[in-house]
């Protein structure tokens, strides 16, 4: 993949990573994350050398604490590696951002970032295990989600992906968290959570379809399509539309009519 990242500052690289995540451009994330890590490490090393030499320390002009950039680069790289099945490399990334307390001159905001990435690392280790079919860790992961509300939706996405891949039943898990997901719908529909929210509904539909619950699957797809249109999420829309077409013959007249109305919204 050709991607010229020369001369791009670290905060712009952060925005590029976020955009690539939304588009599920995993190869692009790998390139940008490595560039971000190299750039922030270079800035940090130069800064520390100036301090050690007693020279005047130049301002780094960063929008966030420096810990954030180290953590975000490795976190997104780990996610991309996990998505393409390179699990041990993903685990190595997790190890890198699980403990960032080695960074000098960390203020209170920076320490909050250290703790955040420590917690995310614990969660993502569970995710790697799930992706490798280790369902024995599921009870522990569920307890983690119950104690960390902001991780519930991405956590359920990982559980659904694993259940679909390894063909096991998670009906009880989905039921236990359904009320919480419903109560937080508006929060999840905010722009920064588009991918998580739409992906969750789509994966629910896919899970139901492979378990013979076609009626429920199609209803979920209609919800996913409506949310994708509302939130202008092209990636989610494409996936949901493709799966609906595969299940079209098993939909009833009411569902077909709702689907047609959604398609008309696109034309309008």
N, C-alpha and C positions, 0 to 999 in steps of 0.2 A: 504493500500500500504506500503510495507516494503522499507524504504529508510534510510540508515545509513549516517547521515550528521555530525557525530562527527569528530572534528579535521579539518574541512574544513574552510579555511579563507574566509573572506567576499568577496574578489574579485573573488575567485573561485566560490562562491555561485552566484555571478552575472552572470558568464558565464553559470552556470547550469540553471539559470532562462531563459536566452536567448535561450539556446538549447531546453528547455522544451516548450517555446513559439513557436518556429519553428515547433516542433512536435505536437503542440496543446495538450500537456499533462497537462490539467488543474488541475488534482488532484496533480500531481507532483509540479506544481507551488505553490499551496496552502501550501504544506509542506516546500518547499525551501524558499518561501517568509517569512513565520513565523520564520524560523531559521535565515534568514538574519536579520530580524528586531530585534530579540532577541540579536543576536551577536553584531550588531552595537549599539544597545541601551546600552548593557553592557560595551562596549568599551568607549562610550561617558560618561556614568555615572561615570566610574572609572577615566576618564580623568578630569571630572569636580570636583570630590572629591579631587584629587591630587592638583588641582589649589586652591580650597578652603582651604586646609590644609597647603598651602605654600610649598608643597613638589615639587621636581623636576618632571616635566611633561614628561612622556614617549612619544616618537613618536608613532603615530598610524599606520604608514607605510601603508597608504591607497593610491590607485592609483587615486582616485577622491575625491572631497570635501565630508565631512561627510554627508552633506545635501543630496547628490545624493543617498546614500545608504538607508537613511530613506525613501526618495521619491520613489525610484525604487522598493523597497520591497512592499510598500503598493499599488503602481500603478499596478504592475503585479498581486498582489493578487486580487485587485479590478477587473481587466480584467477577471481573471479566474472565479471569483464569478459571474460576469455578464454573461460569456459564459455558465455557468451551471444553470442560471436562479435564482440565489440567489441575487436579485437586491437590497434589503435593506441592506444586508451585504456589497455589493459592494459600496453602497452609503456611508456607514460608513468608508470604506477605503478611499474613495475620500475625506471625511472630514479630515482625518488624514494627507494627503499630500497636501491639499489645502493651508495650512498656516504653513510653516516650519521656519518662522522667529524667533521662540522661541529658536532656537539653538544658543548657544553662540559662540563667536570667529569666526564669518562668515566673510570671505574676499570677494573680488569682484567676484571671480569665484563662491563662495558659494551663494552669493546673486543672481547671474544669475540662479543658480539651483532653488532657492526659487521661483523666478519669473516664471521659466519654469513650475514647478509643479503647480503653481497657475493657469496658463493658461490651462494646461492639465486637471486640476480638473474641470474647467468651461466647457470644451469640453465634458468630460466624464459624467457630470451631464445631458447634453443633450442626451447622448447615453442611459443612464438608462431610461430616459423618452421615447425615441423612442422604446426601447425594451419592454416597458410596454404599447405600443400602443398610446401614447400621441402624435399624429401627429400635434397638435396645435403649438408645439415648432419648427416645421420644418423650417419656414421662418427665425426665429432667428438663428437656427443652420447653415443654409445656409449662412447667413450674416457673422457668425463667420468663416466659412470655407473660404469665399472670402477674409477675412482680415488676415487669417493665412494659407498661401500657403502650408506649410509643413504638414498641417492637412487635406488637400483636399482628398488624397487617402484613408487614414483610415476612414475619415468622410463619404465618399461615400460608403465604405464597410458597415458601420453601417446603412446608409440609405437604402441600398439594402436589408440587412438582415431584417430590419423592414418592408419594402415594401413586401417582400416575405412572411413574417410571418403573416402580417395583410391584405395582398392582396389589396394594393392601388397603384396607378399609379405614377411613378416618371420619366417618359420619359423626361419631360421638364428639370428636374434637371440634368439628365445624359447628355442631349444635351448641356446644358449651360456649363458644365465642361469638355466636351469631348476634346476641343481644348487644354485646359491646361494639361489634362492627357497625350495626345499625345505628346505635346512638352516636357514633363518631363519624357518620357518613359525611357531614358537611366539612369536617376537618380534613378528611381524606380527599375530598373533591377540590381542595385548594390546589393551585397550580403546581406547587412543589411535590404534591403527592399523586399526580395524575397517573403515572406509570404504575404505582403500587395499587391504587384503587381499581383501575380498569383491568390490570393483570389478575387481580384476585377474583373478580367476577368471571373473567374468561376461563381461568383455571378451574373454578367451581363448575362451570358448564362442561368443560372437557372431562373432568372427573366424573360428573354425573352421566355423561354420555357413554363412557367406557364401562360404567356399572349398570347400564340398562335403564337409566332413568331419563329417557329422552325428553319427556314433557318438561321436567325440571331443567334439563340442560338447555332446551330452546328458550325457556323463559329467562334463564340467566343470560343467554346470549343477547336477547332483546334488551335487557337492562344494560349489558355491556356496550351494545351499539348506541343506545340512547346517551349513555355517559360519555362515550367517545366523541359523539357529535357535539354534545354540550361543551366538552372540555377541549375540543379541537385536537384530539389525540389520534393522529393518523395511524400510528403503529398499532394501537389497540383496536382501531376500527377494522383494519385490514385482517387481522387475525380472527376477530369475531365474525366478520362477514364470510370468510372462507369456511369456518367451522359450521356456520349456519347453512351455507349452501350444501355442505356434506350431509346435513341432517334435515334438509328441506322436505324430503319425502315423508318424514315422520312428524312433521308439524301439522297442526290442525288449521282450520280456516281462519280462526281468530288470530292465531299467531302469525300466519302468512299475511293477513291484512295489516297487522301492526308492523311487520317487517317492511311491507310496501310503503307505509306511511313514513317510516324512518328514512327510506331511500329517497322519497320525495323531498324530505327536508334537505338532503344533499343537493338536489337539483335546484331547489329554491334559494 
